[in-house]
Amino acid sequence: MSRGNKRKQKMFIGVLPGEQVEVAVAEDGVLIEYYVEMVHQAKTRGHIYKGKIHNIDPALQAAFINYGAERNGFLQIDEVHPEYYQVVHTGERRPKYPPIQKALKKGQELLVQVVKEPTGHKGAFLTTYLSLPGRYFVLTPGREQRGVSRKIEDETERKRLKEAIAGLKLDEGLGIIVRTAALSQSKTSLERDLSYLKRLWKEVRQRGTTAETPSLIYQELDLSSRAVRDYLTDEVGEIWVDEPETAERVAEMATLVYPRRPGIVKQHTDMDVPLWDRFNLRKQIEQLYGREVTLPSGGVLVFDHAEALTAVDINSGKIGGESNFREMALKTNVEAAEEIARQLRLRDIGGQVVIDFIEMKDRKHVAEVEKTLRAAFKSDRARTDVGRISRFGLLEIVRQRLGSSALSITSEPCPCCRGSGQRRNHEWQALTVLKDIYRQMRKDSGQETVTAKVGEELALYLLNHKRARLSAMEEEFKKKIIIAPL
């Protein structure tokens, strides 16, 4: 098989300048990854801040850090690097970590990195074990390690990479972890990426010394740039972008990553058909916001979110007869296992997930469903721990949440049912209208006016909250925008 045939995946980047970025990856037309970032809700995960200890809680063995956010961040003792200890601590015949009230002091300054975004009433989860991601490596200051990602399973390649990094020159106190993107890369490419990360760490350390407290020291790339750095692999044959400036920036980054693949970035310029409609992805994306997902055989997955876990119920299609029931139960459960792994990845559902499978009495059938589920999770970038199906038909999964899910940042409690259901928030509705206006403005139709007919409530939101964006579009395209309430 030629390399060209292997590249079945396509990446899509949809942009509304100054407001929103969407990234999708599809394989043979099937959506396998989806990320969305609104500028006003930009993620802070991966950002490094210079913070100050606001207070220490001995009962929780944690400190609350003022790093400049609305709510203080949460720092556990096991996330505190020993260089910040105020007392000398050795592990011989003592607990692994000293009591936090002795190790740290109120008002102490330290560099922290956001591990988990703030959610609800909880502040961000922080660590002082910093990491700087590059294309092929993650640099780990303060941890002198040289490791290879566990997701690289080929033993020959693992051995090659271990030998390659053993010969790399690292300054004292620095460590590296090889990322999956390093597969088949030359030693020169690896050295180039490491040199960039070492320069970046030098800048971060310098800023950390001179900056005021609290302040932002290092900011992660925006979503479109992260997509190229983290998600562009040999399997991706094309990157489609629907905004000219982003297309140029993405093309520059793609050239750095894959210099021998010119023309990989293509610009979507047809203003009559949106990017998501052109590649038949809109319905798949909209399905992510629904409670139910239909399976090929007629079964239905039902997702319900509780405070502590996510429950997934599997409802079967029409089944008649005992022999038919056994076969259909197996078929539906296997389909469900594959689709659940995909949906958890696309929705970025983290924490505990409990799946209620259709009852199976044949142990071989149970083993087949468990095997299918584990295989389906192999392509997930998040860490997952998959349990076994209990005698009640329940299976537990613990999955790492990679960031804020598209569902969480685009939904709000419904004002009509007082929070028992959800609707798309005004921000998301407004951005959808702005995207359509932006597309109409870019069309060379000769029209001097673009009219958007929306509900009265949404019209007021657009005029009150998006007036600057509307004015900027009018100025850029020399056309008039009319928001007409229905």
N, C-alpha and C positions, 0 to 999 in steps of 0.2 A: 504493500500500500504506500502510495506517495505521501509526502508530508502535507501536500495541499489537501488530500482527502481527509486527513486527520483533523483539519481545522473546521469542525462542524459548528463551532460557537461564534456568535456575534455579540458585540457589546454596543449598547445604545445609550447615548447621553442626551437628555432633554433639558434645555436651559431656558429659564425666564430670567434675564439679566437683573441682578440686584435683588432677586426674590427667592428663587428656587432652583435646585439641581436634582434631576432624577437620573439614576443609573440602572440599567437592566442588562442582564446577560441571558441569552437564549441559546439553546442547543437544538438544532433541527426544528426551530420554530416554537419550542417549548420553553417557557420562562423558568430559569433555574436560580437566578439571583435578582434581587430588587432592593434598591436603596434610595432614600429620598432625604434631602436636607433643605430646610428653609433657612434663609439667611438670618431671620430674626430669632430662630431657634438653633443656631449653629452649635454643633456638638463641641464639647470641651474634652471629651475622652482623648487621652494622649497628650494634652497640653501640660506644660510644666510651669509651675508658679513658685514665686518666693513668698512663703507664708509665715505666719506667726501663731504660736500656740495660744488659743483663747482661753481654754480651760482643760483640765485633765480629770477623767472619771475613773477612779480606781476600781469601782465595781465592774465596769465594762472593760477595763484594761485598754482604754482607748483615749485619744486626745481629739479635741475639736479644733480645727485649724481655720483661722481667718486667712483666706487666700484671695479675697477680693470679690467672691461671689455673693449672691443674695443670702444664702445659708452657709454656715461653716461646714467644712468638710470633715469626714470621719476617718481617723487614722488609728488602726489597731497596733498593738505592741509588736506583733509579728511582721508588720510592714515598716518598722523603724530600723534603719541601717545603724549598726553599732557605732559608726562615726559620730552619731548624734547623742550617744549615751553620755550623761553627766557623771556617771559612776563607772568604774572599771568592773566588768562582769566576765566571769569565766564559767564555762559550762560544767566543770568538774564537780560532781556531787551537788549541783545546784540546778534549779529549773533552767530550761533552755533560754528563757528570756527573763530579764530583771523586772521587778514591779515597775509599771509605767510611771508611777508617781515619784520613783527614785531616778529612773532613767532620763526623764524629761522634766522641764520646768516651764511654768507659765511665762509667756512672753518670749520664749526661745524662737529664733528664726531658723527655717529649714526649707529646702527645696522639695516640693511635692509634685507628684504627677497624678492626674485623674485616671482612675482605673474604671470606675462606673459612673455614669451620668447621675445627677440628682434626679430622684423620682418622687412624686407626691410631696410628702412632708419630710422626706429624707434628703440629707445633703449628699454630696458626692463622696464616693469611697476613694480614699487616697493612698498612695504609697510613697516612700522615700527611696525605694529601689527603682531608679530611673531606667528607662529604655528608650533608645532612639532607633526607629525603623528606617532601613534603607531598602533598596530593591532586593538585594540578596542576603543581607545580614540584619540582625537586630543587635545594636551595640548596647552592652549592659555595664555602665559605669558602676564601680563598687563591687562587682562580682567577677572575679577572675575565672571565667569558665569558657570553654570552647566546645559547644554542643551543636548537634544537628537536629533539626525539627523531627519529631516523631512521625510526622505525616509523610516523610520520605522513607518508604518501606523497603525499597530495593537495596539489598545488602551490599551489592557491588558499588552502587552509587554512594551509599553511606560511607563505605570505606574510602572511596576516592575523595569525597569531600572532607572527611576527617584528616586525611593525609595532607590535603591542600591547605586547610586552616591551621594545621600544626606548624606549617612553615611561614605563616603570616606574622608580621611584626606587630605586637600589641604593646602599648604603654602600660606601665604598672597601674594596677587597679581597674583595668578594662577587660571586659569579656565579650564574646560574640556568640550568637546563635544563628545557624544557617537556616534561611527560609527556603520553602519549597521551590521558589522561583530560581534558586541557584542550580537546579538540576541541569546537568550537561553544560554548564557555563565554564569558560576557560579561567585559568588562574589570573590572567590579566584583568578580566572583567571583575572578578572577585576583589582583587587588590584595589581597583579603581573605586569600587563601592565602599570599601573599608576606609580608604583615604578621605572620601567625602564625609563619612560618619565621624571620623576622628577630628576633622576640621570643625564640624558642626558641634561636637561635644566641647571643643575648646571655646567656641563662641558662647555656648550655653553657660559654661562654668564662669567665663569672664563676666557675663551679664548678671549671673547669680551673685557675684561678689559686689558689683557696683550698683545694682538696681535698688530702688526703694522697696519697702514692704507695706502692703502686699502688692505684687505686680506680676504680669504675665512675662515669663522668660522665654518660652518656646511654644510656638503654635503649630499644630498639625496642619497638613495641606488641606485644601478644600476638597469636596467630594469628587469632582471631575478629575483632579490630579491624583488623588488617592486611588481612584479606580484604575488608572493606568499603572501606578506603582504596585498595587496589591492584587489586582484581578486580571491584568493582561498576561496571558500565558500563551504557550505554543498552540493551544487548542483554539484560540481566538483568531479568526481569519480577517475580520473586518470590525472597525469601530465607526459607528454612525453618529454624527453630532448635528444638531439642528440649529446651532448658533455660531456665526462666523468667528468671533473672537475666541470663544472656547475651543472651537475646532483647531485654530492655529496653535493655542497653548497645548492642547492634547497631542497634536501632531509633533510638536517640539519634544514633548516628554516621551512619546512613543519612539521617536528617532533615537533618543538617548538609550532607551531600553532595548530596542531592536533596530540597530542601525542598518541591518541588511534586509529590512522589510519596508521599503518606501511605499507610500500609497496605501498603507493599512487604514489610515483615517480618511473617511469619506463624509462629505457634508450633504445633509438633507436640505434641499433648497425649494422643494415643492410646497408652496404655501397653501395650496388647495387641500392637501391631505396631511394631517399631523403625522409625526414620526411614528407614534404608537399604532395608529391605524394602518399605516403603510405596511408594517411588518406584523399585523394581526396580534398585537400584544395588549391592546386596551382591555379586552374582556378578561384576559388572564390577570391583569393588574387589578381590575375592579373586583375580581373574585376574592382577592386577599383581604378585602374589607368586610366580606360577608361572614355570617355565622356558619353557613353550610357550604360544603363542597361535594359535588356529585362525582361518584366513581364510575368508571366505564361500564361495569356490570349492572349499574342501577342503584348501588348502595349509596349511602350519604354519610359524610363525616360532619359531626356537629361540634363546634368549638365553643366552650364556655369558660370564661375567665373568672376565677375566684381570687380572694385576697392573697392566698398562699400558694395557689397552684392553678394550672390550666387543665381542664378535663376535656378529653376527646372521646365522644361516643360514636360508635359505628352502627348505623342502622342498615339492615340488609334490604335488598330488593325483594321481589316476590319469590318465595321458596316453597316448593310443594314436595311432599314425600320425604321419608327419612334418608334415603340414599342421596337424593337431590340436595337435601339440607346440608349434609356433610360436605359434599363437593362445593356447593355454593358458598358455605361458610368459609371454607379454605380459600376459595377464589376471591371472595370479598375481603377477607382479612389480609391476604397477600397484596391486593390492590391498595388497601387502606395503609398498610405498612409503608409502601413506597410513597404514597401521596402525603402521609403524615410527616415523613422525614422532609419532603420537599416544602410543605406548608410551614413547618416550624422554622426552616431556613429562610424562606421568603418573608415570613411575618416577624422573624427574629424573636421568637417566643423563648424566654429563658426561665430558669428556675425549675421547679418540679412540674412534670407533665404526667398525668395519669391517663392511660388509654384503656377503654372498656371494649375489648375485642368480643366478637360473636363467639359463643361457647363452642369449643372443640374438644371432643373426648379422645380423639386419636393423638397420641403423643408425637407421632411423626409429623402430623399436621402442625402441631404447636411448635415443634423444632423448626419447621420450614418457615413459619411466619417470623419467628425470632431471628432466624438467619437472614431473611429478607430485610428486616428492619435494620439490623446491624450493617448490612452491605449498603443500604440506602444512605446511612449516616456517614459513610466513609468520605463522601465528597463535601461534607459540611466543614466549614472553616472553624466553627466553634467546637469547644471540647464538649463531648457528650458521654454520659455514663448510662448505658442501657441495661435494665434489669431483665427479669424473666417473667413469663406469664404465670400468674398465680392460679390456684385451683378455682378462683372466682372469675377468671378471665381478665384480670387487671394486670397491666404492665406499667412500671414506673420508669421514667426517664429524667435525668437531671442534665439540663443543657445550659451552657454558658451564653449569656446574652452579649452580643457583640456591640450593641449601641442602642439608641432609641429606635424602636420599630416605627415603620411607616404608619401603622395603625395608631400608635400612641401619640404621635406628633400631629396627626391630621384629624383627630376626633375630639369631641367634647361631650359632656353629659347633655342629654336632650332636655331643654327647658320645659317642654310640654309634659314629659313623664317624670320630671324631677329626678333624673339620674338613673332610672331603671333601664333605660335604653341609651342609644347614642345616635348622633347625627354628625355629618361633616361640619367642622367649625367654619365660622365666617372667613377666617384667613384662607382656608383651603378653597372654599367656594370662590372667594375673590381672586385667588391666584389662577383658578381654572378659567375665569372670565378674562383676566389679564392676558393669559396665554393665547386665548382666541383673538383678542384685540390685537396683540402683538403680531400674530400671524397675518391678520387682515391688513395691518399697517404696512407690512413688508411686501404685500402683493402689489405688483405694478399694474393696478387695474384702472388707474386714471381717476378713481373716486377721491374726492377731497374730504369726505366725512365717513367715519366708521361708527356705527350705532350698535350698542349692546343692550338688549332688552332683558332685564333681570327683575327679580322680586323687589318690592319696596325696601324691605329690611336690608337686603344685600346691596341695593343701590346706595342707601345711606352709608353703609360700611365702606363701599368703594370711594364715595365722595369725601368721607371724613378721614379715612385711613390710607387711601392710595392716591390721593390727589396729586402728590408730588410725582409719583410714578406716571400717572396719566399725563401730567403736564410735560414731563420729560419725553414721553413718546410723541406727543404732539409737536414738540420742538424738533425732535430728531427727524421725524418723517414729514413735517410740514402738512399735517392733516389734523382735522378736528375730530375729537371723540365725544360722542353723546351717550350718556348713561340714561336709558329710558326705563322707568319703573313700569312693570306689567300691571 
